[in-house]
């Protein structure tokens, strides 16, 4: 039989991977930082592989895969025989971009909760494009180009963009029938949806607006447009709640493909846990 690592090594590995600080891990485990270092070296010697790649305690590919196994094993050891109720719950943590959660995920989430009552789901906010996510998220919904070398991923949803504005703003400042008309309007900016996408599709090589309100969240941008602050370039699926309640209206019948999409991402080995695989399969089917 292969040698099973000591439990203190596994606890130290999980804490260091989560906290990314030898000092904080030592404080949590009530040991010294040198003891943390010794336990990690011992674990790596037993496994015959490096778990941490750099001084910032970022995980190697093997470390990410092993972390999923360690967390599942520790969770199993934490469940005691004879416990009722919550003892059988499986914990699932999903990092999700704010407006995707509001416009796309939440209207569908009840069906997952009903189908998998044994799963305790926690949603955590991530920041689009910057890919800032909680370190302990099991699954991540990212928005970007799809070039993610650090994780496995699949494309969940593409979308099209079109300019939206509040009805009152459109009455007072419209119509915007040509690209030149739109260039003269107050354009709300966002790094998530560059205006250049729209103008190039209309044969106009216009630079990004140099001034005006800017938001790094699509929901905030839609709220700003709904308050009459200007025209926003919005993905139709994410902007649907504002369109449905009349807070925003289209200024053009045309829409063009967004250069970005939403992706479900996970570290190697994560989908071996049935609750992670179940959520991934449910989400893919619900968005098909």
N, C-alpha and C positions, 0 to 999 in steps of 0.2 A: 504493500500500500504506500502511496505517496504520503509524505509527511504533511500533517495538517498544521498550519501556522498557529501559534499561541493566540488566544483571544485578545490579549493586551495589544498585540501587534495589529490585529484587525481593527480594534477600536481606535488605535492611534492613526492608522491609515485613513479611516473614514473621517475622523475629526480634522486631520491635516488637509485632506482633499476638500472638505467643506469650508474650512476657515481660511486656508491658504496662508497660515501664519503659524510658525512653530511655537511662538510665545503664547498665542491664544489657545492653541491645541494643548499646550502644556498646562495652562491655567484650567482649562475645562477638565482635563484628566487628573489634575492634582499631582503632576510630576514636573521634572525639570525639562527645559528645552533640549538638553543633551540626551535625556532619556527618550524623548520623541525621535531624535535623530538616530539613536541606537536601535530603536524598535523598527523604524522604517528600513534601515540597512539590514537588519535581521530578516525582515519580511522579504525584501528583494533577494537576499541570498537564498532563502528557502524556495522562492518562486523561480529564481534564475532569470529575472528580467527587471528592467528599470520601470518604476511606477511613476516617478516624477521626472519631467524633462528639463526644467530650468529652475533657476534660483527663486522664481516667483511661485513655485509649487504648482505649476500647471501640469496636468496629467499627460503622460504618453498615451498612445492609442491602447496599449496593453493595460495601462493604469485605469483608463476610463472603462474598459470592458470589465476589469476585475472589480472596480468600485461597485458596479451594478450587482455583481454576485455577492460581494461583501455586505452591501446594504440589505439585500434580500435575505441573506443568512442571518444577519443580526436581527432583522425584523421577525424572522421565524423564531429565533431564540427568545425574543421578547414576548411571544404569545404563550400564555400559560394554560395548561389543561384545565378544563372545567370552567373557564371564564365565559361569561355570557355576553351577548350583545356585541359591543365594539371589538371584542377580541378577534372576530373573524373578518373585520374590515381590511381591505387592501388600500393602501395610501397611494394616490396618484397626483403628482404635481405637474401642472402644465403652465408654461410661460407663454403668454399670448399678447399680441399688440393690442392697444386699447380699443381702437375703432373696429377692428376685426371682431373683438370680443362682443362689443356692443351691437354691431349691425348684423353679424353673421353667426357667431357662435351662440350667444344667449338665446335667440329665438328657437334654436334647435336643441338646446342642452337638455331640456326636459326628457326627450326621448332616450338620451344616454342614461340619465339618472334612473328612469323607470326600468330600462333594460338591465342595468347593472347596479342594483341596490347595495351590493356587497363592496362597492368601490367608494371610498371617500375621496372626492375630487377637490383639489385646491387650485385655483387659478391665480397666477402671479403675473404682474405687468412686466412686459419687456419693451425696449425702446426700438422702434423700426430703424433699419439701415445701420444704426450703430451696433446692433446685435448685443445690447446690454441685457443680459438675462440673469435670473437668480441662479447661483451656482448649483443648487440642489434640485433644479427642475428635471423631471424625468423626460418630458417631451417639450419641444419649443416650436412655436409658430413664428417664423421669421418672415420679414418682408424685404425683398431685395432681388438681386440678379440670379440667385441660385448657385453662385460659385462659393460653395462652402466646403473647404478642404478638411475642416476639423470634425465634421459630423456626417452621418448618412442622412439623406433627405429625399422627399418626394414633393412634387408640385401639387398643391391643393387647389389653387384657384388663380386663374388669370382674370383680367378685367379690362374695361375700356374707360377712357376718361372723356369728359365733356365739361365745358364751363357751366357753372351754376351761380345763380344770384338770387337775392331776395326779390319777391314780386315788386315791392316798393322801389327798390334800387333800379330795377329794370324799367319801371314806368318813368322814373325821373331822369334816367341817363341813357336808356336804350333808344331804338334797337341797336344791336351790334351785328350787323349783317356781313361785315367784311373783317379780315384780320386787322386792317388799319383802324376800324372802329374800336376793336377790342384793345389794341395797343394804347388807345387814348383813354381807356377806362382805368379805374383803380384796381390793379391786379393783386390779389392776395397771394403771397408766395409761400412755398413749402419745398424743402429739399426732397420730400417724398414724391412730389409730382412736378417736375420741371415744366414750365410753360413752353420751353423750346420744343417739346414733343408735339404740342398742339399746332404751333406756328409752322414747323417744318412740314407737317402733314397737309397744311394749306398753302404750301409753296412760298412761305415767308421765312427768310433766314434772320429772325429777330433774336437778339440776345436775351438772357434772363433779365427780368425787371430788376433794376438796381436799387429801388426803394419801395416802400409800402410795407404793410404788416406782414409778418412771417411767422409760421407755426410749424413745429415739427411733429404735430399730431393732426391727423385728418379730421377727427371729431371736433377739435378746437377750431380748425380752419372752417369747417361747415357751420359751426356756431357763429363764427365771426362774419361769414357771408350772410347768414340768416339775420344778423343784426344790421345789415346794410353797409358793412365796411368795404364792400367791393365785390369783385367777381373771383370765384375760386375754381380751380381746375380739379375736378373730383372724380374718383372712380365710382361708376354707377352702382355697383353692388354695395359698396360701403356707404354711399350717399343715399341709399334707398329710404331710410327712416325720415330724412329731411324732405325728400321728394314726396313721400306718401302723406306727410302731414301739411304739405304746402308751404313749409318754411323756406324752401328753395325751389326754383324752377329752372328748367333748361333754357339757355339762350340760343341753342342751335340744335337741329335735329341730328347732326352728325356727331359721332364719337369715334375715337381712334384708340388703338391698343396701347395700354400702359407699358412702359419698358420694364416694369417690375411685376413680381407676382408674390403670392403667399406660399410658403413652403413649411411642411412639417419636418422637423429635424430631431435627430436622436443620436446619442453616442452608441458606439458599437456594443452589442449585447443587450441593449435596453429592451428590445422587442421580444427577448426570451421570457420576460415577465408577462404573464397573460393579460394583466390589466392594461399594460402599455399597448400591447398588440390589439386588444379589444377596442381601445379608444382610437388608435390609428385607423383601424378598419372601419369603425363607425363613422369617424369624421370624413374619411375618403368617400364612403358611400353616401353620406348625407349631403355632400357638396357636389356629387356627380350630376 
